[in-house]
Every structure is written in C-alpha cells, then in structure tokens.
C-alpha cells in the first residue's frame, strides 16, 4: 500500500497518528454492552463496526458498497486493523448495528468516545472556543398536500391490515375504493384541474370513519386497533376532520388545524414536521452542529443534536451546553447567532461558566416596532431603590414582581398625574385615555442586567472581532451538506436521523484530521484573474 500510495490517505494518516479511535474496551459499560450481538455466531467487534460506519459516511456509500470496500480496499483494512486477506461480512450486519446504536443516547456516547480520544491527543481543548449553528433536514418521505395526507394514510392502513387479514378487508370494500386507494395517492390524478378537493376529502373522511367503526366493532380480532397504522389513522382523522353530530366527518378549514408542532405530515414518518424559514418550507427535521474553533487546532465536531423542524434554535442552547459540561468539554466561549440567544440562555450559560457570545435579540412589544417610540432601553432602572426613571425624568412607584405566560418579571407603574401632562406621552404609549399611565415591564434584575451588559458590549470593536469567528460554522454546515449529504435523511424517524448526523459529524472529523496530518497539504485555491488584479492594485475590501 505504501508503494501504491506513498502519501497515504486520510484514514491511513489518522491511523498512523492516533492509532485506534475506537476500542472494544470502550463498549464494556452497561449501556454500551448491548452493542455486542447475543444471537447466532460470536459477535463482530463493535469498535470495528463503528469505524466501518464512520468510513461509510465519509464516502457516502450504501451498505453493500461499504462491505465491498472493507473487502477490497487496503487503506480501509489498514485503518480497521484487518489482515489483507481477511474476509468482510454480510451487509445486513451494518443495518442491525445501526439499529442498536440508535437506541437511547448510544450514538452520542460513541461521538463522546471519539472526542475524548482527540482531547487526549491534544486536538480538542477544554475551555476553548466552540460555535454552533443549525440547518434544515428533508425527511425521507414525499411531501404531501392535506388531501394526499389523509388519502395516503387510509391507503397505508388498508395495506397493513390486508397483509394480515385480507378477507376481513375484502368485506369493507366499496365501488371507488380501487381508484382512490389502489395505488399511490396523487391529487392531480383524483381531482380535476381547478376543482375543489373538499368533496373528495370528505368522502375519504367518511371511508376512514367506516374503517375505524368496523375496527372498533370487531370482536374476533380486537388487536386490529393496536396496529401502528390504525393508530396513525385515528390521529390524522382527529387533526384533519371534525365529527358532526350525525357522525359524518367534516373537513377542517385551515384556521382550525392544530399547530405545526403536532401535525402529522406523513403516515410513514410521523415525526417529520412542516416548518419554514426565510421563505423556504420543508417537511423533516433540524440538525444542530457544534465544533471547536481554536485558531491553532483543527476544527472538529464535538456535539450533534436533532430536533423536529418546528423547534426554535433557542430551545437547544442550554441543552447543548449542559451536554458539553457533562462530558467535561464545556467551552470558555460559545459563539452562536441570534437564533440561539435569549435572556434565559445567557443566564444559564453564565451559571455554567460559559461566555455565550451572540447578538442580543431586539426588544419586543409595539414600541420597538415603531421608530421614535421609547423602549425599555430608554428607561433607567435603579434596582437599589426599586424604581424606574422615564426619559422625561419622572420616577415610578416601587416595582412589583409578577409572572406572565409562566415567565417572571418586574412591573414599574408610573402615576397618572405624571403621564397625563407629559409632553413626550405620544412617544411613550399609544393609549388615548388621559387616565392611562405607563407601566414598564422588565425581566428580573439578574436577567435584565445581563442583557443590558451584553447589548453594550456588542457595540465594541473587541466584541465584533471575537464574534467574527462564528462565521466559520457556515463552512462546516456547507461541508456536511455538500460532501456528506447531511441535508437529506436516509432514514425515517428522529432517532435514526440523529444517528445519521452523528456518524456524519464523526466522518467530517476523520476527513479534517486526514488533512491536518497531511505532510503535503493542498495549496490554497487560487482566486479569479479579476480578483488577482484587484489585489495587486489594493482594491479588495
């Protein structure tokens, strides 16, 4: 192999520099011991299978292609510690092993094993800088309209029951069911161009209600109601239809639908959700990637999290930091964009000893949306005297703690006498009632001061220089998407989608380590001729 490839490959360079990234001793804890198969022949090494999966995602191969590479490629055999003549294994071993590591947090523990090995090698630093960003992930299912969703859900249920008790299903069939449910549902085939789908949707609703009623009345096979497809059918019908007093289902209007966070989008993957961002809409998930960004070390993925597409980024900030703290890998600085910042997130990060570096969210409320109106930032709060002073110099009455929407706050009321004659009243409140006095509502002291200090700090050049490093995570997201196919899940379900993205992060680490240990790194990509001429004349910005 050395003669055929003197410079080696990424996987051989990493093997030479770091040895085995995974060892069988790493799998002896109680929660990882089950990765050893207990059926059939003696189990294959889980350390070796983990490395095979990382190599598979490194080159974006199918299971059969991966097994063929294990059998034929010398650099893979070298990285896996296999003899050149050692045979490979059946491709089904990989899918079974993926199923085992998808349970619980096992795949996260595998990433933790890799990162700990890299930390011991001095490539990952505790208390260093890390950055986080997210991207959308398309589900491995067809995007369906509302009508296609209900009709395809009913068809999937009929197919599952027909595979078990075909004679029972045969007794329910009616004229027209073959056209509606005999093949994959497509709206353009069933609904004439320009016609409303509502009549046919309500017919599908009646067909589904008939099936559910028959299942409820069945005594010979009472377990039919426990089938997964039947449970999905009930859930979709509850979301898409309203049952009229006479029992006939009515197609819900769009305004009557449940929130996107709970709405089923496909009968084949009930965990996909519909979401949108910056004019783009998708059905699927969202993945959050955290990597190191110390200037003197390789940038390596340390944490991967997956959520439903409807979950805001800010809900993951504290969860990511807590996971890193639990693994003794907490960053000193955590660089994020505005989507991950909130008063609560900053406070939790401070308590964990982490400096959350990200833009402060602008103040909400009606005044913040109109220029020239006073916001919280225009009031001075004296926490020692428990009062607030407005831009006109009037002092409020003592603040009173309270809660709104489950969140604590402090309310500072001003007097009617001060507000009624105030010349700045139009900039302070929209109320036309002269007896209406302004009430200032702010977060509790600790959160308010933390937010104020962060807002002041981000105006400095020093903060801008620190925050500039966050932009590098965009390149990592691009690499994961373009080189490893991270934006389209291979599997159905959140657990397996998460397994794919953790393995993708580990593969990205392997690729970057291969470049880090390359004695002859690639030359930087040359710029265009026009850019070269601009640089020569000092015209670049």
N, C-alpha and C positions, 0 to 999 in steps of 0.2 A: 504494500500500500504506500509506503514511503517513497518508493521509486516511481509509482504511478502518479502520486500527488505529493510532491515534496513540501508544499506549503501546508498540506493538510486541509481539513475542512473545519467548519465551525464546531462540529460535535467532537472531532478528534482533538482540537486545540483546548476545548473546555475539559475534556477527559485528562489531557496531559497536565493541565494547570491545577485542576481541582480534584481529580480522582472521581470517585463515585458521588453523584449528587444525592442519590437515594440508596439506602442500605436496608437490608431485611430487619436489622435491629430497630429501625425506626417504626416498624409496624407491630411491635410487641405490646403496646399499650392496649387496654381493654377495648377501646372504641375502634382501634385500627386492626386488631387481631382478626376480625371477621373478614378482612380483605383476603385472607387465605381461604381458598375454597375447601370445603369439608366433604365434597361429594366426588365420587369417581377416583381417578388416578391422583397421585400426590400433587399438591398444588404447585403451580408455577410461582416463581419468585415475584411477590408484589412490587418489590423495588424495581425489578427489571421491567415488569409490565407498566409501571408508572412512567419509566423513562421511554418506553416504546410509545405511549400515548403522547408524551411531550414531543417526541420526534415526528409522530403522525401530524400533530397540529403545526409543527414547524414547517412542514412541507405541504400541508393541506391535502392529505391523502385520504382515500377511503380505507376501510378496514382491510379489504383484500390487497390493495396496493401496499398497505403498511406491512402486512405479513410477507409479501413478496420482497419488499425492501429489506426486512430482517433476514431473509434467507439469502439474498444475493449481494447486498452492499457491504463492502468490507469496512467502510467508515462507521456504519451503524453497528456492526459486530464488535468493532474496537470500542465504541462508546458504551456498549452494553456488556462488555467483558465476556463475549462469546467466542468460542473457537471457530475458525473459518469454516470448518465442516459441520458445525452443529446445526441440526435442522430447526426450522421455525415451528410454529404451532398453528392451530386452526384459527381462522378469522373470527369465529364466534367467541373466542376467549376474550377478545377486546370488548365486545359489547357487554358480555357478562361482567367483566371487571368494571366497566364504566357504570353499570347499574349499581354495583356495590359501593363505589366511591361517591355516587350521587346521593347517598343516604346521609341525613344529618349534616354535620359540618366536616365530613371526612376529607373532601377535596380541598377545603380551606386549610386543613391541617397539613395536607401534602405541600401546598404552597408555603406554609409556615416552615416546614422542614427544609425546603429549598432555600428560603430566605435566611434561615438560621445558619445553613452551611455557608452561604455567601457572606454573612456577617462575620463568621469565624475566619473567613479568608480575607477580611478587611475591605470587602467591596460594598458593604452596607453599613452605615454609621448610625448608631443610636443618637437621638437628639439632633440629627441633621435636618436638612430641608426636604420636604415632600410636597407633592402637589396632586390635586385630584380634579378630575373632570368626568363627564358622562357623555354617552351618545345613545341614540335610539337603536333598537334591535328589531328587525322584522321577524314576526312569528313564522313558523314553518307551516302555515295554513293559508288557504285562499281568503282574500279579503271579500267579505260578503255584505250585500245590502241587507236591510232589515227583512225584506221578504225572502231573500235567499237563505238567510239565517234560520227562519222558522221552518221553511220547507226542507232545508237540508238536515235540520235537527230531527224532524219527523222521519225523514228517509233513513237517517243513520239508526234511529231507534227501531224502525221496521226491519232493517237489515240485521241488526243484532238479535232481535227476537226470532226472525225467520231462520237464522242459523241454528237455533236451539229447538224451537217447536214450530216448524213450518206449517203443520196442519192447523194450528191454532190461529196463526196469522191469516191463513187462506180463508177462514170463515169470516174475517172482517173486511176483506177487500170489496171495493165498490167500483162501478164504472168511473173512469177518470183517474183512478189512483196510479195506473200504469204510466200515464202521461206525466203526472205530477211527481211521482216518487220512483219511477222505474229506472231512472238514470240520474246522473249528477244534475243538480238543480241549477239552472241558469235563467235569470229573469227575462232576457231577451227572447228566449225560446217559448216561454209560457205566457208572457204579457205582450199584447200587440203594441206596436210603436205608438207612443203618445197616449196610451190608455193608462188609467189609474190602476195601481196594484192592490188597492184596498179590497175590492170584492174578492179577488183570488186569495189575498192574505186571510180574510175572514173565513173563506172556505177551508183553507189549510188549518186555521184555528179550530174549526168545527171537526175536521178529521182527527186532529190531535186530541181534542176533548173526548171524542168517541173512543180512541185507543186507550186513553187513560181511564175512562169509565170502565171499559172492559177489563183492564188490568186490575182495577180496584174490586171488581165483582168476581174475579177468578178465584176459585177455591181449590182446583186441582193443582195449580202451580202458583201458590201465593208468593213465591220468591221472585216472580217477574218484576214486582215493584221495586226490588232491590238492585236490579241491573243498573250499571252506571249510566247507560244511555237513557233509561227511563227517568232516572233522577235528573239528568240534564234537561230532558224534555219538560219536566214539571217546572224546573227553574226558568227556562226560557219562556214558557207559556205564562208564568206569573209576571215576568218582566214585560212581555210584548202584548198581552191581552188583558182586558178587564172582563170579568164574568158578569153578564147581565142577570137580572132576577130569574129569567126563564132558563138560565144555564147556557145560553148561546154566547160564545166569546166575541168581544168587540175589540177591534184593532185600535191600540192606543195611539193618540196623537203624539207628535214628537215632544211636546211640552210635558207630557205625562210620564215620560220614560224615567227610569232610575238614573242615578249618576253614573258617569262612565267608569268610575272606580269599581262598580259592582256588576256592570252589564256584561253578560256573556257575549263573546264575539264569534265563537266557532264551537260547534259540538265536538270537534276533535281536539281542541285545546282550550279548556275552559278557563285557563289562567291568563290568556292573552287579553289585553285591554286596548281600547282605542284612545289615542291621545294626539295632540298636535303641538307644534312649536314653530314659531316664525313662519307661518303659512304652510308648513308641511304636516301631513297627517299620516299616521301609521297604526297598524294593529300588531301588537307584540309586547316588548319589554324595554327596559332601560338598563344599561350596564355602567357602573362607576369604577373607574380605574385610578389607583393611587400609585405613584412611583417616586423614587428618590430623585433629587436634582442637585446634589452637591457638585460643585464645578470640577472637583479633582477626582471624581469617581464615576464609573458608568451609571447611567440612569436605568434602574431596574424596578420592575413592578413588584410592589410589596403587598398589595391588597386589591381584591376584586369583589364587587358586590353587584347583585342583580335585583331589580325590583320590578313590579308592574309598571307599565308605561305611564300610568296616571299619578304615580307618587312623585311629589316635588323633590328636587335635589336637596333642599334644605333638611328634609327628614333623615338624610343619611349622614350628615356631617358628624354629629355626635357619635353615631353608631360606628362609623369608620375609625374615629379617634379612639373610642373605647376598645375596639378590637386590637388596634396597634399598641395601646397601653398594656392590654392583657398579654400580648406577645413580647413585651419589653422592647418594643420598637417604636415608641412614641417619637414623633418629630419635634424638634425645637420650634420650627416654623412650618405651618401648614398653609400652602398657597392655594387659594380657590377663587372662583369667580363669584359674582354677586348672587347667583342662584343658590349657593351653599351658605350664605351668611345670614344671620339673624341675631337679635339680642340674646336669645337663649343659647344659640350655638357658640357665640363668643364667650358667654359666661361659663358654659361647660368646658370649653377649651382652656380657659384661664384656670379653672379649678384642676384640670388635668396637667397643668404646667406646659400647655401648648400655646404658641402665639398664632392665632388664626389670622392670616393676612388675606384680606379681601375687601372689596369696596363695601361701604355702608349702604344698606338699602335706603332709598329716599323716603322721607316721611309720607305717610298715607293721609287720608282724610280729604275733605273737599277743598280746604285752603291750599293744600300742597299742589293741587292740580291747576290752580289759577295763579299766574304771576302777579306779584304785587300784594298778595294776601299774606298775613302773618302766619307762621308755623311755630311749632314747638321751639325750634332753634332761635326764634326771636325773643323768647321769654327767658328771664334769668331766675333760676331756682336756688333759693338759699335753704339747703337741707337742714342746717343747724337751727334756723328759726321756723322751719317747716312752712315757708311761704314762697310765692312766686311773684315776680315783678314784670309787668307788661311793658311793651315798648314805649308807652306814654308815661311810665314811671309810677303807675298805681300798684299797690301791694294787695295781694289776695288775702283771703281769710286762711286759717290753717288748713293744710292738706288733710284729706281723709282717705285712708286705704280702702280698697274695694276690689271687686272682680267683675270681669266682663268676658263672656264666652270662655269661661274657665281660666282666664289669664289675670294675674294680679295687676293692679295699677294704683296710682295715687291721683286723687281729684282735687284740684285747687280752684275753689269758686271765688269769683270776683263779685263785688257788690253792685246792685242795680244803680245806686247813686253815682258810682264812678263810671260805669259803662254807658249810662243814658246820655250824658253830656260829653262823652269822649269824641274829639274831632277825628280820631282815627278809627272810629267804630266800623265804617264800611270795609276797611281792610282787615278787620278782626273777626267779624261774624256776619253772616248773611241774613240773620233774623231781622225782620222789620218791626218786631214787637219792641217798643221802647223799654218795657219792663224785663226784657230778656238780657241777662248778664252772662258774660263769657265764663266758661268753665274749662280750665286747662287739665287735660288728662294725660299723664305721662307714666312710663314704667316705674317700678320701684327704684330706689336710689342706686343700687349697685348696677343694675342693667342700664339705667339712664346715663350714669357717669361713664360706663364702659363704652357706650355708643357715642357719647359726646367726644371722648378722648380719641376714639378711632376715626371719627369724622374729621377732627382737627389734624390728626397725624397724616391722613391720606392726602392732604394738601401739600405736603412737603416733598422736596425732590428726593430725599433719602428714602421715603416710603415708596415712591414711584420706581426708584432703582431696585429696591427689594422685590417689588411686585412684578417687575419685568420678567423675572424667571418663570412666572406662571405660564406664559405663552408657550413654553416648550411642551406642555402636556398635549397641545393640539397636534403636534407632530407625532406623539405617541399614539393618539387616537387614530390618526391617519395611517400609521404603520399597521396597527391592529386591524383596521378595516381593509386596507388595500393588500397587505401581504398575507393576512391570516383569515380574512372573511368574517370578522367579528360582528359585522352589522346584520348578518342573516343567520339565525339559529338553525342548526342542523336537526334539532330535536323538538319535541313537544313537551310542555311543562316547564315551570320555572326552575325546578331542581336540576334537570338535565341541561337546560340552557346555561345555568350558573356553572355547571361542571365544564361545559364547553369553553366558557370565557376564562375560567381559572386556568385550564390547560393552555388556552391561547396566551394568557399572560406569562405562563412558565415558558412557553415556546419563544415568546418575544425576548425573555431574559436570556435564553440559550443563544439566540441569534446575536444579541448585543454583546454577550460575553465572548462569542466567537470573534467578533470584530475587535473587542478590547484586547484580546490576546493575539491578534494577527500581527506578526512581526513586520509585515509589509502592507500597512493599511492602504486603502484606495485613496487616490488623490481626490481632493475636493472637486466637485463637478464644476467645470468652467462656466463662466457666465456667458451671456449672449454677446455678440460683437458690439451692439449698441451700448450695452452696459459697460463693457470694457472701455469703450471710447469715453463714456461719461465719467468713469472712474479716473481715466487719465487726465481729464480736464477739471476734476474736482467738482463735478456736477451732481454726484449722488446725494441722496437725502437719507 
